[in-house]
Amino acid sequence: MPDAPEGNPQRSPDSRIPWSELLLRLFREDVLAFPCGGRRKVIAFINERAVIERILGHLGLPATGPPIAPAHLPAHSQSSQWQDAVPELQQSLR
């Protein structure tokens, strides 16, 4: 197996991929990079609801997400079903 570049250490195939690397692959955005060129370091991962609510409350931030609107179809779609645009596309390509 060829040597890995210095920035990407070789991992065993069964090891986990760090979340920051997954986000980099998905969004092409390095979530740990500062605009000044520095790097963030994760020092804690908090997943207890009560602790999160206390921290957010202390910071004056809401502890709940935004309200979610119920899903609905637009008024004009209720009478018409989904239509396939392939025949029109094929005609336009001829």
Secondary structure, DSSP 8 states (H G I E B T S, - for coil): -----TTS----TTS---HHHHHHHHHS--TTB-TTS-B---------HHHHHHHHHHTT--SS----------GGGTTS-----HHHHHHHH-
